[in-house]
């Protein structure tokens, strides 16, 4: 059975958002606040988070109901990361 391109786009958008989220999360987990490169890592993390947010926003436009709840959870987790990092600055 052939899938409609719309469904394929929906899945690709979701996967891009999920990947962006996971990259930001991985970077967040590796940051060491007393490390000499903390400032550089922090800047990199903020870029990753912004990129992930954009991918999530794009995916939300075409997301299924199930994907939507996962994407909204990703957004919440990213927001928590940003809050935690801002507290340690």
C-alpha positions as CSV (number, residue, x, y, z in Angstrom):
1,X,0.0,0.0,0.0
2,X,1.4,3.4,-1.0
3,X,1.2,6.2,1.6
4,X,0.1,9.6,0.6
5,X,2.9,12.2,0.4
6,X,1.1,14.2,3.1
7,X,1.5,11.3,5.6
8,X,5.1,11.0,4.6
9,X,5.7,14.7,5.1
10,X,4.0,14.5,8.5
11,X,6.3,11.6,9.6
12,X,9.4,13.4,8.2
13,X,8.5,16.6,10.0
14,X,7.9,14.7,13.3
15,X,11.2,12.8,12.9
16,X,13.2,16.1,12.2
17,X,11.6,17.6,15.3
18,X,12.4,14.6,17.4
19,X,16.0,14.5,16.2
20,X,16.4,18.2,16.9
21,X,15.0,17.7,20.4
22,X,17.2,14.7,21.1
23,X,20.3,16.6,20.0
24,X,19.5,19.6,22.2
25,X,18.8,17.2,25.1
26,X,22.1,15.4,24.6
27,X,24.0,18.6,24.5
28,X,22.3,19.8,27.6
29,X,23.3,16.6,29.5
30,X,26.9,17.0,28.5
31,X,27.3,20.6,29.6
32,X,29.5,20.9,32.7
33,X,29.0,24.3,34.4
34,X,32.5,24.7,35.7
35,X,34.2,23.6,32.5
36,X,36.5,26.1,30.6
37,X,34.4,25.8,27.5
38,X,31.1,26.3,29.3
39,X,30.3,29.6,27.5
40,X,30.9,28.0,24.1
41,X,28.8,24.9,25.0
42,X,26.0,27.1,26.3
43,X,26.0,29.1,23.0
44,X,25.9,25.8,21.1
45,X,23.1,24.5,23.3
46,X,21.0,27.7,22.7
47,X,21.4,27.3,19.0
48,X,20.4,23.7,19.1
49,X,17.3,24.5,21.3
50,X,16.3,27.3,18.9
51,X,16.7,24.9,15.9
52,X,14.7,22.2,17.7
53,X,11.9,24.7,18.5
54,X,11.7,25.6,14.8
55,X,11.5,22.0,13.8
56,X,8.8,21.3,16.4
57,X,6.8,24.4,15.2
58,X,7.0,23.1,11.6
59,X,6.0,19.6,12.6
60,X,3.0,20.9,14.7
61,X,1.5,22.3,11.5
62,X,1.0,18.9,10.1
63,X,1.1,16.6,13.2
64,X,-1.4,13.9,14.0
65,X,-3.1,14.1,17.4
66,X,-0.6,11.6,18.9
67,X,2.4,13.4,17.4
68,X,1.1,16.7,18.6
69,X,1.1,15.6,22.3
70,X,4.7,14.3,21.9
71,X,5.8,17.5,20.2
72,X,4.2,19.6,22.9
73,X,6.1,17.5,25.5
74,X,9.4,18.2,23.6
75,X,8.6,21.9,23.8
76,X,8.0,21.7,27.5
77,X,11.2,19.7,28.0
78,X,13.2,22.3,26.0
79,X,11.7,25.1,28.0
80,X,12.8,23.3,31.2
81,X,16.3,23.0,29.9
82,X,16.5,26.7,29.0
83,X,15.1,27.6,32.5
84,X,17.7,25.3,34.2
85,X,20.6,26.7,32.2
86,X,19.5,30.3,32.8
87,X,19.5,29.7,36.6
88,X,23.1,28.6,36.5
89,X,24.4,31.5,34.4
